Amino acid sequence: MLYDDASKLAYKTGEDVPFSGKVVWYFSEGKLQQETEYKNGRENGSTIWWYEDGTRAGQTFHHAGVLDGPLVQWYPGGEAKELQGMYNSGRRDGQYVKWHKNGGKRSVTNYEKGKRVGRAVGWHENGSKAWEANWANDLAHGWCAEWYKGESLRNKKTYVNGKLHGVETWWYEHGQKSYEITWAQGRREGLSTEWYEDGGKMDETAYAKGQRHGRRVGWYEGFNKDNNQAYFYIAPAVILVSLLLIYPIFRTFYMSLTNNNGLIPPDFIGIKNYIRVFLDPNYITPIKNTIIWTIMASFFPVTIGFLFAYSIQFLPKSNFFQVLIYLPATISAAAAGVLFGFILDKGGLFNIILKFIGLDHLTRDWLFSIPENTYSMIGAYTWQATGINMMIFLVGLQGLPKEPLEAAKIDGAKGLDLIFKIIIPMILPYFIIASLLALINSFRVFDSVWVMTMGGPARSSETLAVTMYREGFVIFDLGYAAAVAVIISLVGVIFSYYYLKSVLIKEQVYD
């Protein structure tokens, strides 16, 4: 038997007249596999096929090469029917029924000229209803719902001409509501709410015309507005730490208002030390460097950490890459500073690589060139800090609820749209946590700078933390060092407040 792709006709080998008759195929053991009737080179009449054990597998009917008539399929063994439907001129028409292997109905769908119409129903193997949908002209239209095997409702939503419209609700198997979304013609509109299994709220987000708009509030599990027990348990530790910090804080603040040098009794000079920090031209560079560190050493580790976290999920042996990327975070900042001191030296590895690839003109003493020294140290810091941020984002990505992601993919979200419009908004609390933690660490960075450059040359790479150390423990201007310490602490307290707020109550408001 030969099949001509051009004419779409079947011919008997050695003949040029389209074949009419019955064609039979056999398994290698000689058992009947398939039997098909042909007329004028096209399938016409019955096609029957069997399993290797000799039981029937299915039967269809064709007219002039087009499916026309009943279709039946059986599970292996030939006793349990798998599906049954009717075709009219190549299109499904009438009821299309599927069964489970145990004989119970799996689904019933109605077709009219190849398009789904009316009510469609699906069942679990135990006989309980699995889903129900309504169709019009092959578009979902009306309410649709899913049920768990235990017969509790899983989700319910409404479509208008194939687009979600109205309230879509999801439930946990025990009956607690898990997710609720409001739709308007296929776009999110109004408030979307997510709950934990215990009934506590997880997230509230406002939408307008499919885009996040206005207020968003999230709650850490166990720390809902109506559940403050956890604060009671941590209170003793908070009180103890506060008591141990109260005296040093007030002592440092008082010292910042004096000319204390550790040798003679200090005099009270008010806020002169603070004015000096911001007006003395010798200290403009440390302030500028601190701002550069805060911006760049927050942006790059967080951004690269997210990219690694998102990409690593799709890699085989992802645990290996997680350990590899996180490993620099286990090294102390001082040790990392010593390591990069050798790498960025004039005769170091970095310059050797530049020479090897033909970029000799770019070589320099990276840690003693201005402003390359600051940017080089930020690069070393990024190498060390990226792993921590990657782990934060991995926790967020692995904890994403599946239902909203599945709904977004069904609605056509993919690629960058899926990342920027769905995933990033859902893990935004983790971006807040990572960013604030990075801000805290970068603002008070000391170890790396002191080990690699000691703030030099000529204090060109000095930050406020290095200034504080130099003034207090090298020059012994303790009053001025205390003022710098207070400024660093105040900024750190502000960042820490928002960081802890994000971690403990996971609440943030966006305009």
ChimeraX attribute file (.defattr): number of C-alpha atoms within 10 A of each C-alpha:
attribute: neighborCount
match mode: 1-to-1
recipient: residues
	/A:1	10
	/A:2	14
	/A:3	16
	/A:4	11
	/A:5	8
	/A:6	6
	/A:7	8
	/A:8	10
	/A:9	19
	/A:10	22
	/A:11	19
	/A:12	15
	/A:13	10
	/A:14	8
	/A:15	10
	/A:16	9
	/A:17	12
	/A:18	17
	/A:19	23
	/A:20	17
	/A:21	13
	/A:22	15
	/A:23	15
	/A:24	13
	/A:25	13
	/A:26	14
	/A:27	12
	/A:28	9
	/A:29	7
	/A:30	9
	/A:31	14
	/A:32	20
	/A:33	20
	/A:34	19
	/A:35	16
	/A:36	20
	/A:37	20
	/A:38	24
	/A:39	18
	/A:40	16
	/A:41	23
	/A:42	22
	/A:43	25
	/A:44	22
	/A:45	20
	/A:46	19
	/A:47	20
	/A:48	19
	/A:49	21
	/A:50	23
	/A:51	19
	/A:52	18
	/A:53	12
	/A:54	14
	/A:55	17
	/A:56	21
	/A:57	22
	/A:58	21
	/A:59	19
	/A:60	21
	/A:61	22
	/A:62	24
	/A:63	18
	/A:64	15
	/A:65	19
	/A:66	17
	/A:67	22
	/A:68	22
	/A:69	20
	/A:70	17
	/A:71	19
	/A:72	18
	/A:73	22
	/A:74	21
	/A:75	19
	/A:76	18
	/A:77	15
	/A:78	17
	/A:79	14
	/A:80	16
	/A:81	23
	/A:82	23
	/A:83	20
	/A:84	19
	/A:85	21
	/A:86	21
	/A:87	24
	/A:88	18
	/A:89	16
	/A:90	16
	/A:91	17
	/A:92	23
	/A:93	21
	/A:94	19
	/A:95	17
	/A:96	19
	/A:97	21
	/A:98	22
	/A:99	22
	/A:100	19
	/A:101	16
	/A:102	14
	/A:103	14
	/A:104	18
	/A:105	23
	/A:106	22
	/A:107	20
	/A:108	19
	/A:109	21
	/A:110	21
	/A:111	23
	/A:112	18
	/A:113	15
	/A:114	17
	/A:115	16
	/A:116	23
	/A:117	21
	/A:118	17
	/A:119	18
	/A:120	20
	/A:121	20
	/A:122	22
	/A:123	22
	/A:124	19
	/A:125	17
	/A:126	13
	/A:127	15
	/A:128	18
	/A:129	23
	/A:130	23
	/A:131	20
	/A:132	19
	/A:133	22
	/A:134	22
	/A:135	24
	/A:136	18
	/A:137	16
	/A:138	16
	/A:139	16
	/A:140	22
	/A:141	22
	/A:142	20
	/A:143	19
	/A:144	20
	/A:145	20
	/A:146	22
	/A:147	21
	/A:148	18
	/A:149	17
	/A:150	13
	/A:151	14
	/A:152	17
	/A:153	23
	/A:154	22
	/A:155	21
	/A:156	19
	/A:157	21
	/A:158	21
	/A:159	24
	/A:160	18
	/A:161	16
	/A:162	17
	/A:163	18
	/A:164	23
	/A:165	23
	/A:166	20
	/A:167	18
	/A:168	20
	/A:169	21
	/A:170	23
	/A:171	21
	/A:172	19
	/A:173	17
	/A:174	12
	/A:175	13
	/A:176	17
	/A:177	23
	/A:178	24
	/A:179	23
	/A:180	21
	/A:181	22
	/A:182	21
	/A:183	25
	/A:184	18
	/A:185	16
	/A:186	18
	/A:187	18
	/A:188	22
	/A:189	22
	/A:190	20
	/A:191	19
	/A:192	21
	/A:193	20
	/A:194	23
	/A:195	22
	/A:196	18
	/A:197	17
	/A:198	12
	/A:199	14
	/A:200	21
	/A:201	24
	/A:202	23
	/A:203	19
	/A:204	18
	/A:205	21
	/A:206	21
	/A:207	20
	/A:208	15
	/A:209	14
	/A:210	16
	/A:211	14
	/A:212	21
	/A:213	16
	/A:214	14
	/A:215	14
	/A:216	20
	/A:217	18
	/A:218	22
	/A:219	25
	/A:220	19
	/A:221	17
	/A:222	18
	/A:223	18
	/A:224	18
	/A:225	10
	/A:226	9
	/A:227	11
	/A:228	11
	/A:229	11
	/A:230	11
	/A:231	12
	/A:232	8
	/A:233	10
	/A:234	10
	/A:235	11
	/A:236	11
	/A:237	10
	/A:238	11
	/A:239	11
	/A:240	10
	/A:241	11
	/A:242	11
	/A:243	11
	/A:244	10
	/A:245	12
	/A:246	10
	/A:247	11
	/A:248	11
	/A:249	14
	/A:250	12
	/A:251	12
	/A:252	17
	/A:253	17
	/A:254	15
	/A:255	25
	/A:256	26
	/A:257	21
	/A:258	22
	/A:259	20
	/A:260	21
	/A:261	18
	/A:262	12
	/A:263	7
	/A:264	8
	/A:265	9
	/A:266	15
	/A:267	12
	/A:268	14
	/A:269	14
	/A:270	14
	/A:271	12
	/A:272	16
	/A:273	22
	/A:274	19
	/A:275	11
	/A:276	15
	/A:277	21
	/A:278	12
	/A:279	11
	/A:280	11
	/A:281	10
	/A:282	12
	/A:283	17
	/A:284	15
	/A:285	16
	/A:286	22
	/A:287	18
	/A:288	15
	/A:289	20
	/A:290	22
	/A:291	16
	/A:292	18
	/A:293	24
	/A:294	20
	/A:295	15
	/A:296	18
	/A:297	27
	/A:298	25
	/A:299	17
	/A:300	19
	/A:301	26
	/A:302	29
	/A:303	17
	/A:304	18
	/A:305	25
	/A:306	25
	/A:307	13
	/A:308	21
	/A:309	26
	/A:310	18
	/A:311	10
	/A:312	18
	/A:313	16
	/A:314	9
	/A:315	11
	/A:316	9
	/A:317	10
	/A:318	14
	/A:319	11
	/A:320	12
	/A:321	16
	/A:322	18
	/A:323	12
	/A:324	11
	/A:325	20
	/A:326	21
	/A:327	16
	/A:328	19
	/A:329	18
	/A:330	12
	/A:331	12
	/A:332	13
	/A:333	21
	/A:334	16
	/A:335	13
	/A:336	21
	/A:337	22
	/A:338	14
	/A:339	14
	/A:340	23
	/A:341	20
	/A:342	14
	/A:343	17
	/A:344	24
	/A:345	18
	/A:346	17
	/A:347	13
	/A:348	17
	/A:349	14
	/A:350	18
	/A:351	20
	/A:352	17
	/A:353	13
	/A:354	14
	/A:355	14
	/A:356	10
	/A:357	8
	/A:358	10
	/A:359	12
	/A:360	13
	/A:361	8
	/A:362	10
	/A:363	18
	/A:364	17
	/A:365	15
	/A:366	23
	/A:367	25
	/A:368	21
	/A:369	15
	/A:370	15
	/A:371	13
	/A:372	15
	/A:373	23
	/A:374	25
	/A:375	19
	/A:376	16
	/A:377	24
	/A:378	23
	/A:379	17
	/A:380	20
	/A:381	25
	/A:382	22
	/A:383	19
	/A:384	21
	/A:385	28
	/A:386	26
	/A:387	26
	/A:388	21
	/A:389	26
	/A:390	26
	/A:391	20
	/A:392	18
	/A:393	25
	/A:394	20
	/A:395	13
	/A:396	19
	/A:397	19
	/A:398	12
	/A:399	10
	/A:400	13
	/A:401	13
	/A:402	10
	/A:403	13
	/A:404	18
	/A:405	16
	/A:406	12
	/A:407	11
	/A:408	17
	/A:409	13
	/A:410	10
	/A:411	13
	/A:412	11
	/A:413	16
	/A:414	14
	/A:415	8
	/A:416	10
	/A:417	12
	/A:418	15
	/A:419	14
	/A:420	12
	/A:421	16
	/A:422	19
	/A:423	19
	/A:424	16
	/A:425	15
	/A:426	20
	/A:427	16
	/A:428	16
	/A:429	23
	/A:430	23
	/A:431	21
	/A:432	18
	/A:433	23
	/A:434	26
	/A:435	21
	/A:436	23
	/A:437	20
	/A:438	26
	/A:439	24
	/A:440	21
	/A:441	18
	/A:442	22
	/A:443	25
	/A:444	20
	/A:445	21
	/A:446	22
	/A:447	17
	/A:448	23
	/A:449	25
	/A:450	20
	/A:451	18
	/A:452	24
	/A:453	20
	/A:454	20
	/A:455	25
	/A:456	18
	/A:457	14
	/A:458	10
	/A:459	16
	/A:460	19
	/A:461	29
	/A:462	26
	/A:463	29
	/A:464	28
	/A:465	22
	/A:466	24
	/A:467	24
	/A:468	22
	/A:469	20
	/A:470	19
	/A:471	18
	/A:472	20
	/A:473	12
	/A:474	11
	/A:475	11
	/A:476	16
	/A:477	18
	/A:478	25
	/A:479	29
	/A:480	26
	/A:481	28
	/A:482	26
	/A:483	26
	/A:484	25
	/A:485	22
	/A:486	20
	/A:487	15
	/A:488	17
	/A:489	17
	/A:490	12
	/A:491	15
	/A:492	18
	/A:493	13
	/A:494	12
	/A:495	20
	/A:496	18
	/A:497	13
	/A:498	18
	/A:499	22
	/A:500	14
	/A:501	16
	/A:502	22
	/A:503	16
	/A:504	17
	/A:505	18
	/A:506	24
	/A:507	18
	/A:508	16
	/A:509	10
	/A:510	11
	/A:511	7
